[in-house]
């Protein structure tokens, strides 16, 4: 596996699904993915500030309009290396409870 440095996060993009009502352009950037690896954190004057995402988190990152993250091909899979600052949020799935 690729080990990120500093405040970098290795993301496995989740491709958008085609539907009957929505057309997804193949050149459209990914912006939802699963965290596969996390660097130790941002280096500051006070030491290392740990990243606030963890492996397995589903995240939404950037919008692709101003950032161009390269696709990394590793062991037959595609990943993106982004900075923690480019993560907009963690997607929390609602728990389904049966009554």
C-alpha positions as CSV (number, residue, x, y, z in Angstrom):
1,X,0.0,0.0,0.0
2,X,1.1,3.6,-0.5
3,X,1.9,5.4,2.8
4,X,1.0,9.1,2.7
5,X,3.3,11.7,4.2
6,X,2.4,14.8,6.2
7,X,-1.2,15.8,5.9
8,X,-1.9,13.7,2.7
9,X,-4.8,11.3,2.5
10,X,-5.0,8.4,0.0
11,X,-8.5,8.1,-1.3
12,X,-10.2,5.3,-3.4
13,X,-12.7,7.3,-5.5
14,X,-16.2,6.0,-5.7
15,X,-17.4,6.3,-9.3
16,X,-20.7,7.9,-9.9
17,X,-23.4,5.6,-11.1
18,X,-25.3,6.2,-14.3
19,X,-29.1,6.6,-14.0
20,X,-32.0,7.2,-16.4
21,X,-32.4,10.8,-15.3
22,X,-28.9,11.9,-14.7
23,X,-26.1,11.9,-17.3
24,X,-22.6,11.8,-15.9
25,X,-19.8,13.1,-18.1
26,X,-16.8,10.7,-18.2
27,X,-14.4,13.6,-17.7
28,X,-16.1,14.7,-14.5
29,X,-13.9,14.7,-11.5
30,X,-14.4,12.3,-8.6
31,X,-15.4,13.9,-5.3
32,X,-16.6,11.1,-3.1
33,X,-14.3,8.3,-1.9
34,X,-13.1,6.1,0.9
35,X,-10.0,6.8,2.9
36,X,-7.5,4.1,2.4
37,X,-4.5,5.6,4.2
38,X,-3.7,8.7,6.2
39,X,-0.4,10.5,6.8
40,X,0.8,11.3,10.3
41,X,-0.5,14.9,10.1
42,X,0.4,18.5,9.4
43,X,3.8,19.7,10.7
44,X,3.4,22.9,12.8
45,X,5.6,24.9,15.2
46,X,4.0,23.0,18.1
47,X,4.6,19.6,16.6
48,X,2.4,17.3,14.4
49,X,-1.3,18.1,14.2
50,X,-2.9,14.7,13.4
51,X,-5.4,14.3,10.5
52,X,-9.0,14.2,11.5
53,X,-10.1,11.4,9.1
54,X,-9.5,7.7,9.6
55,X,-9.1,4.7,7.3
56,X,-12.5,3.6,6.2
57,X,-14.2,7.0,6.4
58,X,-16.3,7.9,3.4
59,X,-15.5,11.5,2.5
60,X,-16.5,14.3,0.1
61,X,-13.5,16.3,-1.2
62,X,-13.1,19.4,-3.3
63,X,-15.2,20.0,-6.4
64,X,-12.7,19.3,-9.1
65,X,-13.1,22.7,-10.6
66,X,-9.8,24.2,-9.3
67,X,-7.8,21.1,-8.2
68,X,-6.4,18.5,-10.4
69,X,-5.5,15.4,-8.3
70,X,-3.6,12.8,-10.3
71,X,-5.0,9.3,-10.5
72,X,-2.5,6.8,-9.0
73,X,-2.6,3.3,-10.4
74,X,-1.4,0.8,-7.9
75,X,-1.9,-3.0,-8.0
76,X,-4.6,-2.7,-10.5
77,X,-6.6,-0.1,-8.6
78,X,-7.1,3.6,-8.9
79,X,-6.4,6.1,-6.0
80,X,-6.0,9.8,-5.5
81,X,-3.6,11.5,-3.1
82,X,-5.2,14.7,-1.7
83,X,-4.4,17.0,1.2
84,X,-6.6,16.9,4.3
85,X,-7.5,20.6,3.8
86,X,-9.2,19.6,0.5
87,X,-11.7,17.3,2.4
88,X,-15.1,19.0,2.8
89,X,-16.5,16.5,5.2
90,X,-17.1,13.0,6.3
91,X,-20.2,11.3,5.0
92,X,-22.0,9.6,7.9
93,X,-24.5,7.0,6.8
94,X,-27.8,7.0,8.7
95,X,-28.3,3.9,10.8
96,X,-31.5,2.1,9.8
97,X,-33.5,0.9,12.8
98,X,-36.3,-1.5,12.6
99,X,-39.2,-1.0,15.0
